[in-house]
Amino acid sequence: MRTKFLVLSLVGLVLLGSAGVAPASPQNAPDEKLFQEAKLLIFDKNWTAALDKLQVLRDSYPKSSYAGQALFYRGECLSSLKGREKDALLAYKDFIRLPDANASLVEESEGAIIDLAFALYEKGDAASVRDIEERLGHANKAVRFYAAYKLSCASDKGVAARAVPVLRRTLETEKDPELLDRARIALLRVSPETLKSVEAPKRSSAASRMLKIRVWNKGQKEPAVSVNIPWALADLALGAMSDEDKAALRRKGYDINKIMTDLAEFKEKLIRIEDKDEIIEIWIE
């Protein structure tokens, strides 16, 4: 959600002049000149100076066509300054209440509100979570889903569980593969039983197989570790592993991607990993 804003801003800056920091032309009105100068300061991450320009614009030209957008960019500046999260929230909220607010910037603002509220919540401001919960019923599907996905990351599982209805609805109605995968990962984190109940009718007989893992310490008859995981959940969980974690396993001789590919292609194949101390067996049945 935030990427789109950055791209639009960069395009706008290029259009201001090929020199990168070209001054506004003499024909530009004073309010437009202030607005362009503020955006260039934002591009340079000079947040405080940009805030000053935006404030002058709003104070001196309250009826300017740029006055509304100045609120949005005020939120951008404040959200980048340490300790100004609540001020940034207010700026974004003021912007989305404007009757003529740009639709794309409204969506960006909603995403920023969710991010800021979650950051405040994780710092101990429990009341901030309400700003996220209010967006679970948002008319915009992207905002609604992002609120649910972010809420699913809450450390308090009771709070995170409030995202389940939206995530479940996403799995039942969404067609976008990327959104579906993100919804599955979020549900796996918060409510695996819900994921299982939603996905069960869709699964083929192959998808309902179990991934089995046994680890033996050499010299012992019983496995030290015995794990049975539904294949669909195992595939999803391992697919969510970071590249860094997978690289660390490869350095130990375990290529997760190859193991999962082999198991998926050869139903009866047993993967056996043996070193001087233990034996690991992985298969599907």
Phi, psi and omega per residue, in radians:
M1 nan -0.698 -3.113
R2 -1.308 -0.427 -3.088
T3 -1.088 -0.694 -3.090
K4 -1.059 -0.730 3.121
F5 -1.081 -0.763 -3.116
L6 -1.082 -0.718 3.124
V7 -1.116 -0.798 3.137
L8 -1.080 -0.672 3.140
S9 -1.144 -0.748 -3.137
L10 -1.113 -0.717 3.107
V11 -1.081 -0.741 3.127
G12 -1.082 -0.668 3.138
L13 -1.192 -0.647 3.107
V14 -1.104 -0.688 -3.119
L15 -1.195 -0.339 3.132
L16 -1.211 -0.439 3.126
G17 2.841 2.458 -3.081
S18 -1.175 -0.323 3.140
A19 -1.383 -0.122 3.069
G20 1.587 -0.758 -3.129
V21 -2.228 0.634 -3.109
A22 -1.123 2.370 3.120
P23 -1.204 2.758 3.102
A24 -1.113 2.588 -3.133
S25 -1.213 2.745 -3.118
P26 -1.014 -0.443 -3.096
Q27 -1.310 -0.302 -3.087
N28 -1.150 2.434 3.086
A29 -1.219 2.738 -3.113
P30 -1.001 -0.671 -3.133
D31 -1.184 -0.689 3.097
E32 -1.144 -0.684 3.125
K33 -1.068 -0.798 3.112
L34 -1.060 -0.729 -3.108
F35 -1.133 -0.767 3.128
Q36 -1.144 -0.698 3.117
E37 -1.116 -0.691 3.116
A38 -1.114 -0.732 -3.130
K39 -1.149 -0.642 3.092
L40 -1.157 -0.654 3.095
L41 -1.159 -0.641 3.083
I42 -1.145 -0.731 3.109
F43 -1.043 -0.609 3.113
D44 -1.477 0.041 -3.127
K45 1.074 0.534 3.071
N46 -1.645 1.295 -2.931
W47 -1.107 -0.774 -3.073
T48 -1.139 -0.791 3.116
A49 -1.112 -0.672 3.116
A50 -1.128 -0.704 3.094
L51 -1.028 -0.726 3.129
D52 -1.073 -0.777 3.133
K53 -1.088 -0.776 -3.118
L54 -1.126 -0.649 3.130
Q55 -1.180 -0.722 3.087
V56 -1.063 -0.726 3.131
L57 -1.047 -0.829 -3.090
R58 -1.228 -0.633 -3.134
D59 -1.269 -0.728 -3.041
S60 -1.473 -0.509 -3.063
Y61 -2.340 1.120 -3.068
P62 -1.079 -0.398 -3.131
K63 -1.724 0.118 3.133
S64 -1.131 2.585 3.068
S65 -1.159 -0.255 3.137
Y66 -1.632 -0.160 -3.068
A67 -1.100 -0.669 3.129
G68 -1.156 -0.843 3.123
Q69 -1.084 -0.501 3.119
A70 -1.053 -0.566 3.087
L71 -1.120 -0.754 3.112
F72 -1.046 -0.848 -3.105
Y73 -1.209 -0.457 3.014
R74 -1.084 -0.747 3.085
G75 -1.063 -0.711 3.119
E76 -1.059 -0.753 -3.135
C77 -1.161 -0.851 -3.082
L78 -1.114 -0.640 -3.127
S79 -1.203 -0.286 3.127
S80 -1.650 -0.084 3.140
L81 -1.779 2.284 -3.103
K82 -1.057 2.304 3.085
G83 1.436 0.049 -3.099
R84 -1.900 0.360 -3.080
E85 -1.027 -0.750 -3.104
K86 -1.170 -0.659 3.078
D87 -1.125 -0.668 3.112
A88 -1.121 -0.735 3.099
L89 -0.993 -0.796 -3.134
L90 -1.084 -0.704 3.138
A91 -1.098 -0.810 3.133
Y92 -1.119 -0.693 3.138
K93 -1.155 -0.681 3.077
D94 -1.094 -0.663 -3.116
F95 -1.166 -0.816 -3.064
I96 -1.206 -0.267 3.099
R97 -1.464 -0.172 3.141
L98 -1.170 2.352 -3.099
P99 -1.149 -0.460 -3.096
D100 -1.926 0.390 -3.110
A101 -1.104 2.410 3.112
N102 -1.076 2.270 -3.038
A103 -1.056 -0.720 -3.139
S104 -1.143 -0.710 3.130
L105 -1.243 -0.504 3.063
V106 -1.112 -0.771 3.118
E107 -1.105 -0.707 3.083
E108 -1.091 -0.697 -3.133
S109 -1.137 -0.716 3.122
E110 -1.071 -0.740 3.096
G111 -1.107 -0.691 3.126
A112 -1.156 -0.680 3.099
I113 -1.064 -0.754 3.126
I114 -1.091 -0.803 -3.141
D115 -1.094 -0.792 -3.112
L116 -1.158 -0.754 3.141
A117 -1.097 -0.686 3.138
F118 -1.179 -0.704 3.116
A119 -1.082 -0.734 3.111
L120 -1.155 -0.705 3.113
Y121 -1.071 -0.779 -3.131
E122 -1.166 -0.375 3.093
K123 -1.512 -0.007 3.083
G124 1.974 -0.031 3.117
D125 -1.530 1.520 -3.033
A126 -1.070 -0.551 -3.087
A127 -1.166 -0.408 -3.090
S128 -1.126 -0.392 -3.106
V129 -1.118 -0.361 3.126
R130 -1.078 -0.590 3.123
D131 -1.108 -0.516 3.098
I132 -1.381 -0.800 -3.112
E133 -1.063 -0.632 3.124
E134 -1.081 -0.438 -3.092
R135 -1.599 0.004 3.053
L136 -1.186 -0.378 3.106
G137 -1.910 0.361 -3.092
H138 -1.133 2.561 3.139
A139 -1.168 -0.489 3.139
N140 -1.440 2.122 -3.080
K141 -1.059 -0.695 -3.109
A142 -1.133 -0.731 3.120
V143 -1.155 -0.774 -3.138
R144 -1.023 -0.799 -3.125
F145 -1.199 -0.736 -3.116
Y146 -1.096 -0.666 3.093
A147 -1.073 -0.763 -3.134
A148 -1.166 -0.754 -3.120
Y149 -1.099 -0.766 -3.129
K150 -1.146 -0.736 -3.133
L151 -1.104 -0.549 3.141
S152 -1.138 -0.285 3.133
C153 -1.537 -0.043 -3.100
A154 -1.075 2.463 -3.133
S155 -1.200 -0.524 3.079
D156 -1.411 1.961 -3.055
K157 -1.132 -0.490 3.080
G158 -1.154 -0.684 3.080
V159 -1.197 -0.797 -3.112
A160 -1.052 -0.593 -3.094
A161 -1.133 -0.329 3.136
R162 -1.181 -0.258 3.119
A163 -1.440 -0.229 -2.995
V164 -0.993 -0.831 -3.107
P165 -0.996 -0.731 3.138
V166 -1.200 -0.730 3.127
L167 -1.114 -0.711 3.122
R168 -1.117 -0.769 3.134
R169 -1.095 -0.624 3.108
T170 -1.077 -0.788 3.132
L171 -1.114 -0.557 -3.084
E172 -1.401 -0.434 -3.010
T173 -2.137 -0.366 -3.027
E174 -1.345 2.568 3.100
K175 -1.917 -0.385 -3.095
D176 -1.167 2.060 -3.095
P177 -1.029 -0.659 -3.115
E178 -1.154 -0.769 3.119
L179 -1.134 -0.673 3.119
L180 -1.078 -0.751 3.133
D181 -1.134 -0.718 3.136
R182 -1.158 -0.653 3.103
A183 -1.162 -0.686 3.105
R184 -1.107 -0.778 -3.141
I185 -1.090 -0.744 3.131
A186 -1.102 -0.760 3.117
L187 -1.180 -0.627 3.091
L188 -1.074 -0.598 3.139
R189 -1.299 -0.639 -2.994
V190 -1.771 -0.777 -3.031
S191 -2.592 1.377 -3.138
P192 -0.980 -0.571 -3.122
E193 -1.160 -0.594 3.084
T194 -1.183 -0.761 3.104
L195 -1.017 -0.763 -3.116
K196 -1.110 -0.719 -3.100
S197 -1.215 -0.573 3.136
V198 -1.342 -0.704 -3.051
E199 -1.408 -0.427 -3.039
A200 -0.938 -0.825 -3.126
P201 -1.113 -0.375 -3.084
K202 -1.556 -0.271 -2.996
R203 -1.341 2.489 2.979
S204 -1.442 3.029 3.117
S205 -1.087 -0.565 3.127
A206 -1.184 -0.677 -3.090
A207 -1.205 -0.347 -3.105
S208 -1.563 0.102 3.121
R209 -1.180 2.863 -3.127
M210 -1.884 2.385 2.995
L211 -1.562 2.198 -3.104
K212 -2.059 2.338 -3.127
I213 -2.242 2.246 3.084
R214 -2.253 2.346 3.114
V215 -2.173 2.135 3.109
W216 -1.941 2.361 2.889
N217 -1.435 2.305 -3.076
K218 -1.014 2.374 -3.141
G219 1.685 -0.133 3.137
Q220 -1.909 2.568 -3.103
K221 -1.513 -0.521 -3.118
E222 -1.756 2.501 3.141
P223 -1.165 2.476 3.084
A224 -1.324 -0.513 3.115
V225 -2.314 2.312 3.110
S226 -2.393 1.991 -3.058
V227 -2.277 2.313 3.016
N228 -2.116 2.144 -3.087
I229 -2.288 2.337 3.027
P230 -0.940 2.309 -3.034
W231 -0.973 -0.728 -3.102
A232 -1.062 -0.708 3.141
L233 -1.273 -0.658 -3.134
A234 -1.143 -0.770 3.124
D235 -1.065 -0.720 3.139
L236 -1.173 -0.801 -3.103
A237 -1.118 -0.782 -3.130
L238 -1.206 -0.560 3.096
G239 -1.164 -0.405 3.141
A240 -1.496 -0.078 3.116
M241 -1.100 2.528 3.127
S242 -1.270 2.753 3.097
D243 -1.086 -0.569 3.131
E244 -1.127 -0.751 3.128
D245 -1.134 -0.703 3.141
K246 -1.148 -0.673 3.123
A247 -1.131 -0.670 3.128
A248 -1.117 -0.674 3.098
L249 -1.203 -0.643 3.114
R250 -1.100 -0.617 3.112
R251 -1.132 -0.394 3.082
K252 -1.606 -0.001 3.092
G253 1.729 0.140 -3.108
Y254 -1.984 1.944 3.109
D255 -1.728 1.751 -3.060
I256 -1.042 -0.770 -3.124
N257 -1.044 -0.751 3.140
K258 -1.172 -0.705 3.141
I259 -1.082 -0.805 -3.113
M260 -1.173 -0.652 3.108
T261 -1.134 -0.798 3.133
D262 -1.062 -0.752 -3.120
L263 -1.165 -0.667 -3.136
A264 -1.194 -0.622 -3.073
E265 -1.449 -0.520 -3.072
F266 -2.151 1.661 -3.002
K267 -0.941 -0.716 -3.049
E268 -1.633 -0.007 -3.025
K269 -1.218 2.402 3.089
L270 -1.832 2.183 3.060
I271 -1.637 2.127 -3.098
R272 -2.140 2.155 3.123
I273 -2.084 2.186 -3.071
E274 -2.299 2.342 2.986
D275 -2.278 -2.915 -3.012
K276 -1.212 -0.365 -3.059
D277 -1.931 -0.482 -3.032
E278 -2.583 2.885 3.087
I279 -2.193 2.292 3.104
I280 -2.050 2.243 3.086
E281 -2.128 2.319 -3.131
I282 -2.309 2.270 3.103
W283 -2.705 3.003 3.107
I284 -2.085 2.451 2.995
E285 -2.591 nan nan
